Amino acid sequence: MNNKYLDCIALTIAIIGAVNWGLIGFFSFDLVSFIFGNMSWISRIVYALVGICGLYLITFYMYAGGLSKNDQ
């Protein structure tokens, strides 16, 4: 699972989702709905991608605090 491109894409999408949630929390402004429409099929795809990326990033906990191959 050492795919740096997939990791970077997933992290970028998750950060975009986090920024959107921050905007919702602080200003009650949903950027995704503003750009793509309120629950249009495109905004649903964006929300689904953010969710999938968040689930994928859970695998990062396997690497956090563990020894890398070079440390062994």
Backbone torsions as a table, in degrees:
resi	resn	phi	psi	omega
1	MET	NA	27.3	-176.4
2	ASN	-93.8	63.7	-178.7
3	ASN	-107.4	98.5	-174.6
4	LYS	-65.5	-34.7	180.0
5	TYR	-65.8	-45.3	178.2
6	LEU	-63.8	-40.2	177.7
7	ASP	-60.7	-44.7	-178.8
8	CYS	-67.8	-40.0	178.7
9	ILE	-65.1	-45.3	-179.6
10	ALA	-63.7	-41.6	179.2
11	LEU	-65.4	-40.2	178.9
12	THR	-63.9	-44.7	179.6
13	ILE	-65.7	-38.8	178.1
14	ALA	-66.2	-36.8	176.8
15	ILE	-65.9	-41.0	176.5
16	ILE	-60.4	-42.1	176.9
17	GLY	-63.6	-39.3	179.0
18	ALA	-66.2	-39.6	177.2
19	VAL	-63.9	-41.3	178.1
20	ASN	-61.4	-43.9	177.9
21	TRP	-65.5	-34.5	175.4
22	GLY	-63.7	-42.6	177.1
23	LEU	-63.5	-39.1	177.8
24	ILE	-64.7	-44.8	-177.2
25	GLY	-67.9	-41.9	-176.0
26	PHE	-85.6	-36.8	-171.0
27	PHE	-124.8	2.6	-175.6
28	SER	53.1	41.5	-178.8
29	PHE	-123.2	115.7	179.4
30	ASP	-96.1	105.2	-176.1
31	LEU	-65.9	-38.4	-179.7
32	VAL	-64.2	-45.2	177.5
33	SER	-65.8	-34.2	178.8
34	PHE	-65.2	-40.9	-177.1
35	ILE	-79.7	-45.6	-170.8
36	PHE	-107.2	-5.5	-178.8
37	GLY	101.3	156.1	-176.1
38	ASN	-73.3	107.3	179.5
39	MET	53.0	41.1	170.0
40	SER	-73.1	172.9	-178.2
41	TRP	-66.8	-30.0	178.2
42	ILE	-70.6	-43.3	179.8
43	SER	-66.5	-34.0	176.3
44	ARG	-65.4	-37.4	176.7
45	ILE	-65.2	-42.0	178.6
46	VAL	-61.4	-46.8	178.8
47	TYR	-62.3	-39.5	179.2
48	ALA	-65.5	-41.2	178.0
49	LEU	-63.7	-40.4	177.4
50	VAL	-62.4	-42.5	178.5
51	GLY	-64.5	-43.7	178.6
52	ILE	-63.4	-41.9	178.8
53	CYS	-65.0	-38.3	176.6
54	GLY	-62.2	-41.8	177.3
55	LEU	-65.8	-39.7	177.8
56	TYR	-63.3	-38.8	-177.5
57	LEU	-70.3	-13.4	173.4
58	ILE	-59.8	-30.1	179.2
59	THR	-64.6	-17.3	178.2
60	PHE	-64.7	-23.3	178.4
61	TYR	-65.0	-24.2	176.6
62	MET	-65.5	-29.7	-177.1
63	TYR	-94.2	-18.5	-177.0
64	ALA	-71.7	124.5	176.3
65	GLY	78.5	-4.3	179.4
66	GLY	-89.0	167.2	177.5
67	LEU	-81.3	138.9	175.0
68	SER	-83.7	171.5	-179.2
69	LYS	-62.9	-30.3	-179.6
70	ASN	-74.7	-23.7	-176.9
71	ASP	-83.4	-15.1	-175.0
72	GLN	-82.3	NA	NA
